[in-house]
Amino acid sequence: MVVDGSETVACTPAVPLTACRAPDIVVVREVGHDGRDGVRLKRMGICEGRRIQLIHDGDPMILRVVGSRIGVSRRLAATILVTVCPECHGEPNP
């Protein structure tokens, strides 16, 4: 646990998005791909701090991002580091 001011935050290690399984809800910690692919991911809404849901964990991986479904190749998804959001399960889809 990390104490941040008056708030206590649980720390879980970041893992590649490809390590998660549907219907996990995750928080993006880092978009590790530089260049055009990194810019494209960010334009689709996959950016640091964003909560996304994994809909299908095949290839392509289907993600729900800000109410839209998008497909991302497993190669590209491996560059996205996330933490699983256990307190998000049971909430409406991101």
Beta strands, then each sheet from edge to edge (+ up, - down):
strand 1: 2-4
strand 2: 7-9
strand 3: 15-16
strand 4: 25-31
strand 5: 51-56
strand 6: 61-65
strand 7: 68-72
strand 8: 80-84
sheet 1: 1+ 2-
sheet 2: 3+ 8- 4+ 5- 6+ 7-
end
